Amino acid sequence: MWIARKLGFYSIVQTRENKDLFIVRARAEKDLQNLKNALPVLKNHEIKITKQADYPFRLPIPKK
């Protein structure tokens, strides 16, 4: 699913390995940082960088 907001542009996918986990992906790290700043529930989640991916910045979050 794609989400376009004033805060940024995101892709959200469910992982293949863990069906209880979503990955919020972005091409710009700032987009994920904006999302974390806007949603306090995400403040303790770490942005991961996968340089070989088309959307290198990823924020893993549990479904619940």
C-alpha positions in Angstrom: 0.0 0.0 0.0 1.2 3.5 -0.8 0.5 6.5 1.3 1.3 10.1 0.2 1.0 12.7 2.9 2.4 16.1 3.7 4.9 14.4 6.0 6.2 12.1 3.2 5.7 9.3 0.8 5.6 5.7 2.1 5.1 2.1 1.2 3.7 -0.3 3.8 4.2 -4.0 3.3 3.8 -7.1 5.5 7.0 -9.1 5.8 7.2 -12.6 4.3 9.2 -14.0 7.3 7.0 -12.6 10.1 3.3 -12.1 9.4 3.0 -10.0 12.6 5.3 -7.3 11.3 4.8 -4.4 8.9 7.6 -2.5 7.2 7.0 1.2 6.4 9.5 2.0 3.6 10.6 5.3 2.2 13.2 6.6 -0.3 14.0 9.5 2.0 15.0 9.0 5.6 13.4 12.4 6.5 10.0 11.0 5.5 10.2 8.3 8.1 11.6 10.7 10.7 8.6 13.0 10.1 6.3 10.0 10.6 8.0 9.1 13.9 7.8 12.7 15.1 4.1 12.9 14.2 3.2 9.5 15.9 4.6 9.2 19.4 3.8 5.4 19.4 6.6 5.0 16.8 9.3 7.0 18.7 11.1 3.9 20.0 11.2 2.2 16.7 14.5 2.4 14.8 14.9 3.3 11.2 16.9 0.7 9.3 18.9 1.3 6.2 19.2 -1.2 3.4 21.3 0.4 0.7 20.7 -2.2 -2.0 16.9 -1.8 -1.8 14.9 0.6 -4.0 13.3 2.0 -0.8 16.4 1.9 1.5 14.9 3.4 4.6 12.7 1.0 6.6 10.8 1.2 9.8 9.7 -2.2 11.1 6.5 -2.0 13.3 4.4 -4.7 14.9 0.9 -5.1 13.5 -0.8 -4.4 16.8 
